[in-house]
Amino acid sequence: MPDLADNADSVVELWTADAERRARGKSAPESDPGFDGLNCVTCLEPIPTARLKMGKIRCVDCQERLDMANRMTRRR
Ligand SMILES: [Zn+2]
């Protein structure tokens, strides 16, 4: 069970990872051969327009799951 400090840390990390992606996205936009420009590449649910404008190719749920997986493979 994560304690409160761990929890706060992971929120900061999530935010930082997202900021990093946005910064990198300027030179290399996130893309996927299967992305149709409207729907999440993972679950095919429609992505909200606001997210599409940010260059996202996944819905919030799938993005969170991916971020979580990335965090687990990138142990400190
Ligand atoms: Zn999705």
N, CA, C, O and the ligand as a Tripos MOL2 file, in Angstrom:
@<TRIPOS>MOLECULE
protein
  305   303    77     0     0
PROTEIN
NO_CHARGES

@<TRIPOS>ATOM
      1 N           0.8400   -1.2150    0.0000 N.3       1 MET1
      2 CA          0.0000    0.0000    0.0000 C.3       1 MET1
      3 C           0.8680    1.2550    0.0000 C.2       1 MET1
      4 O           1.6980    1.4210    0.8930 O.2       1 MET1
      5 N           0.6990    2.1250   -0.9610 N.am      2 PRO2
      6 CA          1.4960    3.3640   -0.9560 C.3       2 PRO2
      7 C           1.0140    4.3040    0.1390 C.2       2 PRO2
      8 O          -0.1900    4.4430    0.3540 O.2       2 PRO2
      9 N           1.9470    4.9490    0.8330 N.am      3 ASP3
     10 CA          1.5150    5.9370    1.8100 C.3       3 ASP3
     11 C           1.2830    7.2650    1.0890 C.2       3 ASP3
     12 O           1.4760    7.3650   -0.1220 O.2       3 ASP3
     13 N           0.8680    8.2810    1.8480 N.am      4 LEU4
     14 CA          0.5030    9.5560    1.2210 C.3       4 LEU4
     15 C           1.6620   10.1940    0.4800 C.2       4 LEU4
     16 O           1.4740   10.7640   -0.5950 O.2       4 LEU4
     17 N           2.8570   10.1050    1.0410 N.am      5 ALA5
     18 CA          4.0320   10.7080    0.4100 C.3       5 ALA5
     19 C           4.2950   10.0630   -0.9470 C.2       5 ALA5
     20 O           4.5510   10.7600   -1.9290 O.2       5 ALA5
     21 N           4.2330    8.7350   -1.0020 N.am      6 ASP6
     22 CA          4.4440    8.0330   -2.2700 C.3       6 ASP6
     23 C           3.4130    8.4600   -3.2920 C.2       6 ASP6
     24 O           3.7180    8.6620   -4.4670 O.2       6 ASP6
     25 N           2.1850    8.5920   -2.8190 N.am      7 ASN7
     26 CA          1.0940    8.9660   -3.7040 C.3       7 ASN7
     27 C           1.3380   10.3400   -4.3150 C.2       7 ASN7
     28 O           1.2030   10.5160   -5.5260 O.2       7 ASN7
     29 N           1.6960   11.3120   -3.4810 N.am      8 ALA8
     30 CA          1.9650   12.6640   -3.9680 C.3       8 ALA8
     31 C           3.1090   12.6360   -4.9620 C.2       8 ALA8
     32 O           3.0790   13.3330   -5.9760 O.2       8 ALA8
     33 N           4.1150   11.8290   -4.6710 N.am      9 ASP9
     34 CA          5.2780   11.7290   -5.5390 C.3       9 ASP9
     35 C           4.8740   11.2290   -6.9240 C.2       9 ASP9
     36 O           5.3540   11.7350   -7.9380 O.2       9 ASP9
     37 N           3.9850   10.2290   -6.9580 N.am     10 SER10
     38 CA          3.6090    9.6700   -8.2520 C.3      10 SER10
     39 C           2.7660   10.6620   -9.0490 C.2      10 SER10
     40 O           2.8060   10.6530  -10.2790 O.2      10 SER10
     41 N           2.0150   11.5080   -8.3740 N.am     11 VAL11
     42 CA          1.2340   12.5250   -9.0800 C.3      11 VAL11
     43 C           2.1680   13.5280   -9.7380 C.2      11 VAL11
     44 O           1.9760   13.9170  -10.8900 O.2      11 VAL11
     45 N           3.1840   13.9390   -8.9850 N.am     12 VAL12
     46 CA          4.1860   14.8600   -9.5320 C.3      12 VAL12
     47 C           4.8810   14.2150  -10.7200 C.2      12 VAL12
     48 O           5.1060   14.8560  -11.7460 O.2      12 VAL12
     49 N           5.2180   12.9400  -10.5680 N.am     13 GLU13
     50 CA          5.9140   12.2260  -11.6210 C.3      13 GLU13
     51 C           5.0510   12.1450  -12.8810 C.2      13 GLU13
     52 O           5.5390   12.3100  -13.9980 O.2      13 GLU13
     53 N           3.7720   11.8920  -12.6760 N.am     14 LEU14
     54 CA          2.8590   11.7940  -13.8050 C.3      14 LEU14
     55 C           2.8100   13.1240  -14.5490 C.2      14 LEU14
     56 O           2.8560   13.1670  -15.7780 O.2      14 LEU14
     57 N           2.7170   14.1890  -13.7930 N.am     15 TRP15
     58 CA          2.6660   15.5260  -14.3760 C.3      15 TRP15
     59 C           3.9580   15.8180  -15.1290 C.2      15 TRP15
     60 O           3.9390   16.3550  -16.2370 O.2      15 TRP15
     61 N           5.0810   15.4570  -14.5120 N.am     16 THR16
     62 CA          6.3880   15.7170  -15.1280 C.3      16 THR16
     63 C           6.5370   14.9190  -16.4180 C.2      16 THR16
     64 O           7.0230   15.4280  -17.4280 O.2      16 THR16
     65 N           6.1140   13.6710  -16.3660 N.am     17 ALA17
     66 CA          6.2290   12.8250  -17.5480 C.3      17 ALA17
     67 C           5.4010   13.4100  -18.6900 C.2      17 ALA17
     68 O           5.8200   13.3880  -19.8470 O.2      17 ALA17
     69 N           4.2390   13.9250  -18.3560 N.am     18 ASP18
     70 CA          3.3690   14.5080  -19.3660 C.3      18 ASP18
     71 C           4.0030   15.7680  -19.9500 C.2      18 ASP18
     72 O           3.9470   16.0000  -21.1580 O.2      18 ASP18
     73 N           4.6050   16.5780  -19.0810 N.am     19 ALA19
     74 CA          5.2730   17.8010  -19.5360 C.3      19 ALA19
     75 C           6.4410   17.4460  -20.4430 C.2      19 ALA19
     76 O           6.6880   18.1120  -21.4480 O.2      19 ALA19
     77 N           7.1500   16.3970  -20.0780 N.am     20 GLU20
     78 CA          8.2760   15.9330  -20.8950 C.3      20 GLU20
     79 C           7.8030   15.5260  -22.2770 C.2      20 GLU20
     80 O           8.4040   15.8730  -23.2940 O.2      20 GLU20
     81 N           6.7120   14.7810  -22.2860 N.am     21 ARG21
     82 CA          6.1730   14.3130  -23.5580 C.3      21 ARG21
     83 C           5.7560   15.4880  -24.4150 C.2      21 ARG21
     84 O           6.0110   15.5160  -25.6190 O.2      21 ARG21
     85 N           5.0990   16.4810  -23.7720 N.am     22 ARG22
     86 CA          4.6660   17.6590  -24.5310 C.3      22 ARG22
     87 C           5.8600   18.3860  -25.1220 C.2      22 ARG22
     88 O           5.8240   18.8220  -26.2730 O.2      22 ARG22
     89 N           6.9170   18.5140  -24.3330 N.am     23 ALA23
     90 CA          8.1190   19.2070  -24.7930 C.3      23 ALA23
     91 C           8.7270   18.4530  -25.9630 C.2      23 ALA23
     92 O           9.1040   19.0500  -26.9720 O.2      23 ALA23
     93 N           8.8190   17.1490  -25.8220 N.am     24 ARG24
     94 CA          9.3890   16.3310  -26.9040 C.3      24 ARG24
     95 C           8.4700   16.3500  -28.1200 C.2      24 ARG24
     96 O           8.9250   16.2880  -29.2620 O.2      24 ARG24
     97 N           7.1810   16.4360  -27.8580 N.am     25 GLY25
     98 CA          6.2010   16.3850  -28.9380 C.3      25 GLY25
     99 C           6.3470   17.5090  -29.9430 C.2      25 GLY25
    100 O           5.8620   17.4130  -31.0710 O.2      25 GLY25
    101 N           7.0220   18.5820  -29.5310 N.am     26 LYS26
    102 CA          7.1920   19.6980  -30.4530 C.3      26 LYS26
    103 C           8.0110   19.2880  -31.6710 C.2      26 LYS26
    104 O           7.7340   19.7050  -32.7960 O.2      26 LYS26
    105 N           9.0310   18.4580  -31.4230 N.am     27 SER27
    106 CA          9.8600   18.0300  -32.5510 C.3      27 SER27
    107 C           9.3620   16.7130  -33.1380 C.2      27 SER27
    108 O           9.4780   16.4770  -34.3410 O.2      27 SER27
    109 N           8.8010   15.8480  -32.2710 N.am     28 ALA28
    110 CA          8.3130   14.5530  -32.7470 C.3      28 ALA28
    111 C           6.9280   14.2920  -32.1790 C.2      28 ALA28
    112 O           6.8010   13.7440  -31.0850 O.2      28 ALA28
    113 N           5.8860   14.6790  -32.9110 N.am     29 PRO29
    114 CA          4.5250   14.4620  -32.4140 C.3      29 PRO29
    115 C           4.2520   12.9810  -32.1800 C.2      29 PRO29
    116 O           4.6990   12.1190  -32.9370 O.2      29 PRO29
    117 N           3.5100   12.7110  -31.1160 N.am     30 GLU30
    118 CA          3.1590   11.3310  -30.8270 C.3      30 GLU30
    119 C           2.3130   10.8080  -31.9840 C.2      30 GLU30
    120 O           1.3630   11.4610  -32.4170 O.2      30 GLU30
    121 N           2.6620    9.6500  -32.4670 N.am     31 SER31
    122 CA          1.8910    9.1190  -33.5860 C.3      31 SER31
    123 C           1.9000    7.6010  -33.5330 C.2      31 SER31
    124 O           2.7040    6.9880  -32.8310 O.2      31 SER31
    125 N           1.0000    7.0220  -34.2800 N.am     32 ASP32
    126 CA          0.9030    5.5800  -34.3480 C.3      32 ASP32
    127 C           0.3220    5.2470  -35.7140 C.2      32 ASP32
    128 O          -0.6140    5.9070  -36.1650 O.2      32 ASP32
    129 N           0.8600    4.2440  -36.3680 N.am     33 PRO33
    130 CA          0.3590    3.8960  -37.7110 C.3      33 PRO33
    131 C          -1.1410    3.6010  -37.7120 C.2      33 PRO33
    132 O          -1.8220    3.7760  -38.7230 O.2      33 PRO33
    133 N          -1.6440    3.1490  -36.5530 N.am     34 GLY34
    134 CA         -3.0580    2.7930  -36.4760 C.3      34 GLY34
    135 C          -3.9690    3.9410  -36.0870 C.2      34 GLY34
    136 O          -5.1860    3.7720  -36.0170 O.2      34 GLY34
    137 N          -3.3880    5.1160  -35.8320 N.am     35 PHE35
    138 CA         -4.2010    6.2400  -35.3660 C.3      35 PHE35
    139 C          -4.9830    6.8420  -36.5350 C.2      35 PHE35
    140 O          -4.4120    7.1990  -37.5660 O.2      35 PHE35
    141 N          -6.2970    6.9450  -36.3520 N.am     36 ASP36
    142 CA         -7.1400    7.4630  -37.4310 C.3      36 ASP36
    143 C          -7.4320    8.9550  -37.2620 C.2      36 ASP36
    144 O          -8.1900    9.5310  -38.0420 O.2      36 ASP36
    145 N          -6.8390    9.5750  -36.2560 N.am     37 GLY37
    146 CA         -7.0130   11.0150  -36.0590 C.3      37 GLY37
    147 C          -8.2000   11.3690  -35.1870 C.2      37 GLY37
    148 O          -8.4210   12.5470  -34.9050 O.2      37 GLY37
    149 N          -8.9690   10.3890  -34.7530 N.am     38 LEU38
    150 CA        -10.1720   10.6600  -33.9580 C.3      38 LEU38
    151 C         -10.3100    9.7510  -32.7430 C.2      38 LEU38
    152 O         -10.7900   10.1750  -31.6920 O.2      38 LEU38
    153 N          -9.8890    8.5100  -32.8920 N.am     39 ASN39
    154 CA        -10.1570    7.5340  -31.8360 C.3      39 ASN39
    155 C          -8.8760    7.0080  -31.1830 C.2      39 ASN39
    156 O          -7.8260    6.9170  -31.8190 O.2      39 ASN39
    157 N          -8.9890    6.6680  -29.9110 N.am     40 CYS40
    158 CA         -7.8800    6.1110  -29.1440 C.3      40 CYS40
    159 C          -7.2650    4.9160  -29.8750 C.2      40 CYS40
    160 O          -7.9760    4.0090  -30.3080 O.2      40 CYS40
    161 N          -5.9270    4.9270  -30.0080 N.am     41 VAL41
    162 CA         -5.2830    3.8210  -30.7220 C.3      41 VAL41
    163 C          -5.3640    2.5210  -29.9470 C.2      41 VAL41
    164 O          -5.2060    1.4450  -30.5220 O.2      41 VAL41
    165 N          -5.6100    2.6080  -28.6410 N.am     42 THR42
    166 CA         -5.6200    1.4080  -27.8120 C.3      42 THR42
    167 C          -7.0110    0.7870  -27.7090 C.2      42 THR42
    168 O          -7.1620   -0.4150  -27.9250 O.2      42 THR42
    169 N          -8.0420    1.5940  -27.3800 N.am     43 CYS43
    170 CA         -9.3670    1.0120  -27.1500 C.3      43 CYS43
    171 C         -10.4010    1.4770  -28.1840 C.2      43 CYS43
    172 O         -11.5540    1.0450  -28.1510 O.2      43 CYS43
    173 N          -9.9840    2.3580  -29.1000 N.am     44 LEU44
    174 CA        -10.8390    2.8470  -30.1980 C.3      44 LEU44
    175 C         -12.0140    3.6970  -29.7400 C.2      44 LEU44
    176 O         -12.9420    3.9480  -30.5090 O.2      44 LEU44
    177 N         -11.9740    4.1500  -28.4610 N.am     45 GLU45
    178 CA        -12.9790    5.1100  -27.9890 C.3      45 GLU45
    179 C         -12.6510    6.4670  -28.5790 C.2      45 GLU45
    180 O         -11.4770    6.7860  -28.7670 O.2      45 GLU45
    181 N         -13.6780    7.2900  -28.8830 N.am     46 PRO46
    182 CA        -13.4090    8.6320  -29.3950 C.3      46 PRO46
    183 C         -12.6190    9.4680  -28.3830 C.2      46 PRO46
    184 O         -12.9130    9.4380  -27.1880 O.2      46 PRO46
    185 N         -11.6250   10.2050  -28.8580 N.am     47 ILE47
    186 CA        -10.8220   11.0650  -27.9970 C.3      47 ILE47
    187 C         -11.4480   12.4580  -27.9920 C.2      47 ILE47
    188 O         -11.7730   12.9920  -29.0520 O.2      47 ILE47
    189 N         -11.6220   13.0630  -26.7860 N.am     48 PRO48
    190 CA        -12.1880   14.4190  -26.7340 C.3      48 PRO48
    191 C         -11.3550   15.3870  -27.5830 C.2      48 PRO48
    192 O         -10.1310   15.2760  -27.6530 O.2      48 PRO48
    193 N         -12.0440   16.3380  -28.2250 N.am     49 THR49
    194 CA        -11.3760   17.2920  -29.1180 C.3      49 THR49
    195 C         -10.2180   18.0000  -28.4330 C.2      49 THR49
    196 O          -9.1740   18.2280  -29.0430 O.2      49 THR49
    197 N         -10.4080   18.3550  -27.1400 N.am     50 ALA50
    198 CA         -9.3460   19.0580  -26.4120 C.3      50 ALA50
    199 C          -8.0690   18.2300  -26.3740 C.2      50 ALA50
    200 O          -6.9670   18.7680  -26.4780 O.2      50 ALA50
    201 N          -8.2250   16.9010  -26.2230 N.am     51 ARG51
    202 CA         -7.0550   16.0260  -26.1900 C.3      51 ARG51
    203 C          -6.4420   15.9110  -27.5740 C.2      51 ARG51
    204 O          -5.2180   15.8960  -27.7100 O.2      51 ARG51
    205 N          -7.2660   15.8320  -28.5900 N.am     52 LEU52
    206 CA         -6.7500   15.7380  -29.9580 C.3      52 LEU52
    207 C          -5.8960   16.9600  -30.2830 C.2      52 LEU52
    208 O          -4.8590   16.8510  -30.9380 O.2      52 LEU52
    209 N          -6.3420   18.1140  -29.8200 N.am     53 LYS53
    210 CA         -5.5900   19.3410  -30.0750 C.3      53 LYS53
    211 C          -4.2360   19.3280  -29.3890 C.2      53 LYS53
    212 O          -3.2980   19.9860  -29.8390 O.2      53 LYS53
    213 N          -4.1350   18.5670  -28.2810 N.am     54 MET54
    214 CA         -2.8540   18.4550  -27.5810 C.3      54 MET54
    215 C          -1.9550   17.4190  -28.2540 C.2      54 MET54
    216 O          -0.8220   17.1920  -27.8300 O.2      54 MET54
    217 N          -2.4730   16.8050  -29.2960 N.am     55 GLY55
    218 CA         -1.6640   15.8250  -30.0130 C.3      55 GLY55
    219 C          -1.7430   14.4360  -29.4170 C.2      55 GLY55
    220 O          -0.9210   13.5760  -29.7300 O.2      55 GLY55
    221 N          -2.7460   14.2060  -28.5450 N.am     56 LYS56
    222 CA         -2.8910   12.8960  -27.9140 C.3      56 LYS56
    223 C          -3.4830   11.9100  -28.9030 C.2      56 LYS56
    224 O          -4.3200   12.2520  -29.7390 O.2      56 LYS56
    225 N          -3.0190   10.6720  -28.7800 N.am     57 ILE57
    226 CA         -3.5680    9.6300  -29.6440 C.3      57 ILE57
    227 C          -4.2540    8.5470  -28.8230 C.2      57 ILE57
    228 O          -4.6590    7.5090  -29.3470 O.2      57 ILE57
    229 N          -4.3770    8.8110  -27.5100 N.am     58 ARG58
    230 CA         -5.0530    7.8550  -26.6190 C.3      58 ARG58
    231 C          -6.0300    8.5820  -25.7120 C.2      58 ARG58
    232 O          -5.8520    9.7650  -25.4200 O.2      58 ARG58
    233 N          -7.0580    7.8800  -25.2670 N.am     59 CYS59
    234 CA         -7.9940    8.4470  -24.3090 C.3      59 CYS59
    235 C          -7.3240    8.5370  -22.9380 C.2      59 CYS59
    236 O          -6.2480    7.9750  -22.7330 O.2      59 CYS59
    237 N          -7.9510    9.2320  -22.0140 N.am     60 VAL60
    238 CA         -7.3520    9.4430  -20.6960 C.3      60 VAL60
    239 C          -7.0370    8.1110  -20.0180 C.2      60 VAL60
    240 O          -5.9520    7.9400  -19.4610 O.2      60 VAL60
    241 N          -7.9700    7.1770  -20.0620 N.am     61 ASP61
    242 CA         -7.7780    5.8860  -19.3980 C.3      61 ASP61
    243 C          -6.5540    5.1560  -19.9290 C.2      61 ASP61
    244 O          -5.7190    4.6880  -19.1550 O.2      61 ASP61
    245 N          -6.4470    5.0590  -21.2410 N.am     62 CYS62
    246 CA         -5.3380    4.3220  -21.8440 C.3      62 CYS62
    247 C          -4.0200    5.0480  -21.6020 C.2      62 CYS62
    248 O          -2.9880    4.4140  -21.3780 O.2      62 CYS62
    249 N          -4.0560    6.3750  -21.6480 N.am     63 GLN63
    250 CA         -2.8460    7.1470  -21.3980 C.3      63 GLN63
    251 C          -2.3540    6.9160  -19.9780 C.2      63 GLN63
    252 O          -1.1570    6.7580  -19.7360 O.2      63 GLN63
    253 N          -3.3050    6.8980  -19.0370 N.am     64 GLU64
    254 CA         -2.9190    6.6770  -17.6410 C.3      64 GLU64
    255 C          -2.3180    5.2890  -17.4540 C.2      64 GLU64
    256 O          -1.3350    5.1120  -16.7340 O.2      64 GLU64
    257 N          -2.9220    4.3180  -18.1120 N.am     65 ARG65
    258 CA         -2.4210    2.9620  -18.0060 C.3      65 ARG65
    259 C          -1.0000    2.8740  -18.5890 C.2      65 ARG65
    260 O          -0.1200    2.2100  -18.0420 O.2      65 ARG65
    261 N          -0.8150    3.5680  -19.7200 N.am     66 LEU66
    262 CA          0.4900    3.5730  -20.3670 C.3      66 LEU66
    263 C           1.5260    4.2570  -19.4830 C.2      66 LEU66
    264 O           2.6490    3.7740  -19.3350 O.2      66 LEU66
    265 N           1.1340    5.3910  -18.8950 N.am     67 ASP67
    266 CA          2.0480    6.1220  -18.0090 C.3      67 ASP67
    267 C           2.4430    5.2430  -16.8330 C.2      67 ASP67
    268 O           3.5960    5.2350  -16.4010 O.2      67 ASP67
    269 N           1.4590    4.5000  -16.3220 N.am     68 MET68
    270 CA          1.7180    3.6270  -15.1910 C.3      68 MET68
    271 C           2.7110    2.5350  -15.5950 C.2      68 MET68
    272 O           3.6350    2.2170  -14.8470 O.2      68 MET68
    273 N           2.5120    1.9780  -16.7630 N.am     69 ALA69
    274 CA          3.4080    0.9430  -17.2610 C.3      69 ALA69
    275 C           4.8080    1.5110  -17.4840 C.2      69 ALA69
    276 O           5.8050    0.8590  -17.1740 O.2      69 ALA69
    277 N           4.8740    2.7210  -18.0190 N.am     70 ASN70
    278 CA          6.1700    3.3610  -18.2260 C.3      70 ASN70
    279 C           6.8800    3.5840  -16.9040 C.2      70 ASN70
    280 O           8.0900    3.3850  -16.7960 O.2      70 ASN70
    281 N           6.1130    4.0030  -15.8900 N.am     71 ARG71
    282 CA          6.7160    4.2580  -14.5830 C.3      71 ARG71
    283 C           7.2840    2.9760  -13.9940 C.2      71 ARG71
    284 O           8.3230    2.9840  -13.3340 O.2      71 ARG71
    285 N           6.5790    1.8680  -14.2470 N.am     72 MET72
    286 CA          7.0170    0.6090  -13.6620 C.3      72 MET72
    287 C           8.2810    0.0890  -14.3470 C.2      72 MET72
    288 O           9.0990   -0.5810  -13.7170 O.2      72 MET72
    289 N           8.4390    0.3980  -15.6430 N.am     73 THR73
    290 CA          9.6250   -0.0740  -16.3560 C.3      73 THR73
    291 C          10.7990    0.8590  -16.1490 C.2      73 THR73
    292 O          11.9380    0.5300  -16.4810 O.2      73 THR73
    293 N          10.5070    2.0440  -15.5900 N.am     74 ARG74
    294 CA         11.5610    3.0490  -15.4080 C.3      74 ARG74
    295 C          11.8180    3.2230  -13.9170 C.2      74 ARG74
    296 O          11.6750    4.3200  -13.3760 O.2      74 ARG74
    297 N          12.2000    2.1260  -13.2560 N.am     75 ARG75
    298 CA         12.3930    2.1730  -11.8050 C.3      75 ARG75
    299 C          13.5840    3.0240  -11.4330 C.2      75 ARG75
    300 O          14.5900    3.0860  -12.1400 O.2      75 ARG75
    301 N          13.4310    3.6890  -10.2750 N.am     76 ARG76
    302 CA         14.5640    4.4940   -9.7960 C.3      76 ARG76
    303 C          15.4180    3.6490   -8.8650 C.2      76 ARG76
    304 O          16.4260    4.1280   -8.3460 O.2      76 ARG76
    305 ZN         -8.3790    4.3010  -24.9030 Zn       77 ZN77
@<TRIPOS>BOND
     1     1     2 1
     2     2     3 1
     3     3     4 2
     4     3     5 am
     5     5     6 1
     6     6     7 1
     7     7     8 2
     8     7     9 am
     9     9    10 1
    10    10    11 1
    11    11    12 2
    12    11    13 am
    13    13    14 1
    14    14    15 1
    15    15    16 2
    16    15    17 am
    17    17    18 1
    18    18    19 1
    19    19    20 2
    20    19    21 am
    21    21    22 1
    22    22    23 1
    23    23    24 2
    24    23    25 am
    25    25    26 1
    26    26    27 1
    27    27    28 2
    28    27    29 am
    29    29    30 1
    30    30    31 1
    31    31    32 2
    32    31    33 am
    33    33    34 1
    34    34    35 1
    35    35    36 2
    36    35    37 am
    37    37    38 1
    38    38    39 1
    39    39    40 2
    40    39    41 am
    41    41    42 1
    42    42    43 1
    43    43    44 2
    44    43    45 am
    45    45    46 1
    46    46    47 1
    47    47    48 2
    48    47    49 am
    49    49    50 1
    50    50    51 1
    51    51    52 2
    52    51    53 am
    53    53    54 1
    54    54    55 1
    55    55    56 2
    56    55    57 am
    57    57    58 1
    58    58    59 1
    59    59    60 2
    60    59    61 am
    61    61    62 1
    62    62    63 1
    63    63    64 2
    64    63    65 am
    65    65    66 1
    66    66    67 1
    67    67    68 2
    68    67    69 am
    69    69    70 1
    70    70    71 1
    71    71    72 2
    72    71    73 am
    73    73    74 1
    74    74    75 1
    75    75    76 2
    76    75    77 am
    77    77    78 1
    78    78    79 1
    79    79    80 2
    80    79    81 am
    81    81    82 1
    82    82    83 1
    83    83    84 2
    84    83    85 am
    85    85    86 1
    86    86    87 1
    87    87    88 2
    88    87    89 am
    89    89    90 1
    90    90    91 1
    91    91    92 2
    92    91    93 am
    93    93    94 1
    94    94    95 1
    95    95    96 2
    96    95    97 am
    97    97    98 1
    98    98    99 1
    99    99   100 2
   100    99   101 am
   101   101   102 1
   102   102   103 1
   103   103   104 2
   104   103   105 am
   105   105   106 1
   106   106   107 1
   107   107   108 2
   108   107   109 am
   109   109   110 1
   110   110   111 1
   111   111   112 2
   112   111   113 am
   113   113   114 1
   114   114   115 1
   115   115   116 2
   116   115   117 am
   117   117   118 1
   118   118   119 1
   119   119   120 2
   120   119   121 am
   121   121   122 1
   122   122   123 1
   123   123   124 2
   124   123   125 am
   125   125   126 1
   126   126   127 1
   127   127   128 2
   128   127   129 am
   129   129   130 1
   130   130   131 1
   131   131   132 2
   132   131   133 am
   133   133   134 1
   134   134   135 1
   135   135   136 2
   136   135   137 am
   137   137   138 1
   138   138   139 1
   139   139   140 2
   140   139   141 am
   141   141   142 1
   142   142   143 1
   143   143   144 2
   144   143   145 am
   145   145   146 1
   146   146   147 1
   147   147   148 2
   148   147   149 am
   149   149   150 1
   150   150   151 1
   151   151   152 2
   152   151   153 am
   153   153   154 1
   154   154   155 1
   155   155   156 2
   156   155   157 am
   157   157   158 1
   158   158   159 1
   159   159   160 2
   160   159   161 am
   161   161   162 1
   162   162   163 1
   163   163   164 2
   164   163   165 am
   165   165   166 1
   166   166   167 1
   167   167   168 2
   168   167   169 am
   169   169   170 1
   170   170   171 1
   171   171   172 2
   172   171   173 am
   173   173   174 1
   174   174   175 1
   175   175   176 2
   176   175   177 am
   177   177   178 1
   178   178   179 1
   179   179   180 2
   180   179   181 am
   181   181   182 1
   182   182   183 1
   183   183   184 2
   184   183   185 am
   185   185   186 1
   186   186   187 1
   187   187   188 2
   188   187   189 am
   189   189   190 1
   190   190   191 1
   191   191   192 2
   192   191   193 am
   193   193   194 1
   194   194   195 1
   195   195   196 2
   196   195   197 am
   197   197   198 1
   198   198   199 1
   199   199   200 2
   200   199   201 am
   201   201   202 1
   202   202   203 1
   203   203   204 2
   204   203   205 am
   205   205   206 1
   206   206   207 1
   207   207   208 2
   208   207   209 am
   209   209   210 1
   210   210   211 1
   211   211   212 2
   212   211   213 am
   213   213   214 1
   214   214   215 1
   215   215   216 2
   216   215   217 am
   217   217   218 1
   218   218   219 1
   219   219   220 2
   220   219   221 am
   221   221   222 1
   222   222   223 1
   223   223   224 2
   224   223   225 am
   225   225   226 1
   226   226   227 1
   227   227   228 2
   228   227   229 am
   229   229   230 1
   230   230   231 1
   231   231   232 2
   232   231   233 am
   233   233   234 1
   234   234   235 1
   235   235   236 2
   236   235   237 am
   237   237   238 1
   238   238   239 1
   239   239   240 2
   240   239   241 am
   241   241   242 1
   242   242   243 1
   243   243   244 2
   244   243   245 am
   245   245   246 1
   246   246   247 1
   247   247   248 2
   248   247   249 am
   249   249   250 1
   250   250   251 1
   251   251   252 2
   252   251   253 am
   253   253   254 1
   254   254   255 1
   255   255   256 2
   256   255   257 am
   257   257   258 1
   258   258   259 1
   259   259   260 2
   260   259   261 am
   261   261   262 1
   262   262   263 1
   263   263   264 2
   264   263   265 am
   265   265   266 1
   266   266   267 1
   267   267   268 2
   268   267   269 am
   269   269   270 1
   270   270   271 1
   271   271   272 2
   272   271   273 am
   273   273   274 1
   274   274   275 1
   275   275   276 2
   276   275   277 am
   277   277   278 1
   278   278   279 1
   279   279   280 2
   280   279   281 am
   281   281   282 1
   282   282   283 1
   283   283   284 2
   284   283   285 am
   285   285   286 1
   286   286   287 1
   287   287   288 2
   288   287   289 am
   289   289   290 1
   290   290   291 1
   291   291   292 2
   292   291   293 am
   293   293   294 1
   294   294   295 1
   295   295   296 2
   296   295   297 am
   297   297   298 1
   298   298   299 1
   299   299   300 2
   300   299   301 am
   301   301   302 1
   302   302   303 1
   303   303   304 2
@<TRIPOS>SUBSTRUCTURE
     1 MET1         2 RESIDUE 1 A MET
     2 PRO2         6 RESIDUE 1 A PRO
     3 ASP3        10 RESIDUE 1 A ASP
     4 LEU4        14 RESIDUE 1 A LEU
     5 ALA5        18 RESIDUE 1 A ALA
     6 ASP6        22 RESIDUE 1 A ASP
     7 ASN7        26 RESIDUE 1 A ASN
     8 ALA8        30 RESIDUE 1 A ALA
     9 ASP9        34 RESIDUE 1 A ASP
    10 SER10       38 RESIDUE 1 A SER
    11 VAL11       42 RESIDUE 1 A VAL
    12 VAL12       46 RESIDUE 1 A VAL
    13 GLU13       50 RESIDUE 1 A GLU
    14 LEU14       54 RESIDUE 1 A LEU
    15 TRP15       58 RESIDUE 1 A TRP
    16 THR16       62 RESIDUE 1 A THR
    17 ALA17       66 RESIDUE 1 A ALA
    18 ASP18       70 RESIDUE 1 A ASP
    19 ALA19       74 RESIDUE 1 A ALA
    20 GLU20       78 RESIDUE 1 A GLU
    21 ARG21       82 RESIDUE 1 A ARG
    22 ARG22       86 RESIDUE 1 A ARG
    23 ALA23       90 RESIDUE 1 A ALA
    24 ARG24       94 RESIDUE 1 A ARG
    25 GLY25       98 RESIDUE 1 A GLY
    26 LYS26      102 RESIDUE 1 A LYS
    27 SER27      106 RESIDUE 1 A SER
    28 ALA28      110 RESIDUE 1 A ALA
    29 PRO29      114 RESIDUE 1 A PRO
    30 GLU30      118 RESIDUE 1 A GLU
    31 SER31      122 RESIDUE 1 A SER
    32 ASP32      126 RESIDUE 1 A ASP
    33 PRO33      130 RESIDUE 1 A PRO
    34 GLY34      134 RESIDUE 1 A GLY
    35 PHE35      138 RESIDUE 1 A PHE
    36 ASP36      142 RESIDUE 1 A ASP
    37 GLY37      146 RESIDUE 1 A GLY
    38 LEU38      150 RESIDUE 1 A LEU
    39 ASN39      154 RESIDUE 1 A ASN
    40 CYS40      158 RESIDUE 1 A CYS
    41 VAL41      162 RESIDUE 1 A VAL
    42 THR42      166 RESIDUE 1 A THR
    43 CYS43      170 RESIDUE 1 A CYS
    44 LEU44      174 RESIDUE 1 A LEU
    45 GLU45      178 RESIDUE 1 A GLU
    46 PRO46      182 RESIDUE 1 A PRO
    47 ILE47      186 RESIDUE 1 A ILE
    48 PRO48      190 RESIDUE 1 A PRO
    49 THR49      194 RESIDUE 1 A THR
    50 ALA50      198 RESIDUE 1 A ALA
    51 ARG51      202 RESIDUE 1 A ARG
    52 LEU52      206 RESIDUE 1 A LEU
    53 LYS53      210 RESIDUE 1 A LYS
    54 MET54      214 RESIDUE 1 A MET
    55 GLY55      218 RESIDUE 1 A GLY
    56 LYS56      222 RESIDUE 1 A LYS
    57 ILE57      226 RESIDUE 1 A ILE
    58 ARG58      230 RESIDUE 1 A ARG
    59 CYS59      234 RESIDUE 1 A CYS
    60 VAL60      238 RESIDUE 1 A VAL
    61 ASP61      242 RESIDUE 1 A ASP
    62 CYS62      246 RESIDUE 1 A CYS
    63 GLN63      250 RESIDUE 1 A GLN
    64 GLU64      254 RESIDUE 1 A GLU
    65 ARG65      258 RESIDUE 1 A ARG
    66 LEU66      262 RESIDUE 1 A LEU
    67 ASP67      266 RESIDUE 1 A ASP
    68 MET68      270 RESIDUE 1 A MET
    69 ALA69      274 RESIDUE 1 A ALA
    70 ASN70      278 RESIDUE 1 A ASN
    71 ARG71      282 RESIDUE 1 A ARG
    72 MET72      286 RESIDUE 1 A MET
    73 THR73      290 RESIDUE 1 A THR
    74 ARG74      294 RESIDUE 1 A ARG
    75 ARG75      298 RESIDUE 1 A ARG
    76 ARG76      302 RESIDUE 1 A ARG
    77 ZN77       305 GROUP 0 **** ****
